[in-house]
Amino acid sequence: MVLVMLAVAAGGLVRALGQPAVYVSRSEILLPPLGVDSKGKALRNTTTEVHIVRSTEVLSVAGQDVTPPISAAKLRPHIGVKSVSTDLVEVRASAGSPGRATKLADAVAKQYVAFSNGVTSDQTDATAAALKTRAADLEKQGPDLDAQINSNVAQLATMDPKSPEALRLSALIDGLRASSVDVARQLLSINAQISDARLTTALGRNGTRVLESATKPGSPASPRPVRDALAAAFLGLLAGAILALALDGRDRRLRTRDQIAEAAAAPVLASLEIPRRTGVSDYAALLGDWEPEVRHGLALRQMLAAVGTAGGDPVSNVVVVTLAGDSAGPPVACQLAAFSAMMGDTTTLVVAAQHASTDQLRTAFTNINSGGTPARPNLYLTDGPVRDANGLGPDLTITVMVAEGRDVEVPQWTEPTSVLLAVSCGFVTADDLASVAVSFLDAGYPLLGVVVANPDPSDSSTGRHMPAWPAASRSPEKPRQARRKVSSRDR
């Protein structure tokens, strides 16, 4: 996860540093106040205003007001418009320099104001002209009706009021008078509308205005290396987590003591912390100067006590099996041998066969033995079994054996032997571990137990729920007389 996060963060940082600087300037436009309809909805559609600002008609003129000029098609990607409220529109212009961004934002804002006010004025002027034409027609109709009324009234005065002609003329005069009143009423209404149109024109010419002119930005809006690197790191962390979960789901390696014990069909006798580095000097220090902590000493005591006897004889040969490529086995054998020597037992540490996993340990053997003195009292380092003139061996022989592949060729030992498997947490799969256990079982040496090196701190299992094999140790058909001293471990 960390590696992916760092890689993506580095990529984001490199990408940010490789991009040209972009500056953004903002200008705000105030729209004239409008009322609301019966449902309380604003009469102005701000979405329309946003489209008008980015229209070709506005941008083409605004692009010609800056130096060097820019076409509407090239200017449009650099212009952003946002409706802040029903009465406020924000224009954002981006450019490669602060001055250029400021000029573009101001030019677009000013051109939109001119366009908006000009459209409003044109509309109200056209309405006012139509109303004036209608008013002129009504003004002509009024005197004509008055003249007709006066002429008919004079004619009616010469007639018999009760005659049919007088009654018809009287009705006509009443109709003309009603028409005259209606014309006067229409004229008053049209004059009022003309006054409103003139007021709207005056307001429209100054209604839309630039509320806040653009100012030069002090720092570029992009790239921002720190922000981009942090954003990339967050994305990398998510990608790393997904990758880690995917790999963990496909990883079949055993990480808990219970899993290891179940696969090996043998209990976990101890869990030890071993050095992460296993060079020649590390082995020399482990064999010569290492002293266990109290908890490690207790675990090693339990391991030696679990070795037990085979066929009534005390076990004198403990084989510590390590898997090829796993650095756990040799250090575990070294710790066990050093602790056995500290307990007073004459102990010999033997490397069974030459293998790349034990090359550093063999070199440490050679360097220590060339000095002519043991690595520590009671501890001897050899590459094969050791016996004195009487054919007797040491109190305890610890043999390091490397198991490679699934079909392990297991040698036959002449001494009473117990087999321990040393394995690192998260190194081996269940199939591989079971194959090694079966190989030793078929050879007559079932695993006595497992030593887990560097266990996972989050593992709360013990690995001791699996019972050991009924015959955890094996004695030869003709066991030799083992020389054993009574030590505190035996007591």
Buried (B, 14 or more C-beta within 10 A) or exposed (E): BEEBBBBBBBBBBBBBEEEEEBBBBBBBBBBBEEEEEEEEEBEBEBEEBBEBBBBEEBBBBBBBBBEEEBEBEEBBEBBBBEBEEBBBBBBBBBBEBBEBBBBBBBBBBBBBBBBBBEEBBEBBBEBBEBBBEBBEEBEEBBEEBEEBBEEBBEEBEEBEEEEEEBBEBBEBBEEBBEBBEEBBEBBEBBBEBBEBBBEBBEBBEEBBBBBEBBBEBEEBBBBEBEEBBBBBBBBBBBBBEEBBEEEEEEEEBBBBBBBBBBBBBBBBBBBBBBBEEBEBEBBBBBBBEBEBEEEBBEBBBEBBEBBBEBEEBBBBBBBBBBBEEBBBBBBBBBBBBBBBBBBBBBBBBBBBEEBEBBEBBBBBBEBBBEEEEBBBEBBBBBBEBEEEEEEBBBBBBBBBBBBBEEEBEBEEBBBBBBBBBBBBBBBBBBEBBBBBBBBBBEBEBBBBBBBBBBBBEEBEBEBBEBEBBEEBBBBBEEBBEBBBEEBEBEE
